[in-house]
Amino acid sequence: MTFLAELKDYITSRGKWWLAPVLLLLLVIGGLLVLAQGSAVAPFIYTIF
């Protein structure tokens, strides 16, 4: 939890507000990948490589 507090302090003190939507998007994509459990996402990953 200290990492999240330090990250919040960094974003607010330095004015790096553009990091908030980027981190939110990464969390959403990560959550979707975890919920899909790989089987539904596999065809899309194979096409990248």
Steps between C-alpha positions, in 0.01 A plus 500: 500500500794735546575476129151625414530785749838601361366480145207724593734747669728503195213564258354781710825671598665491156183573303534185289125470449546327166621191689161440663310398181796293382510305825123459498508364146775254593298379797188452287687308230673286762169426668343398170789265429466340842124459459537352153746243640694479174266283297298776336801726462733240349397548133570872524840443659602249233425746221742753649790258467 
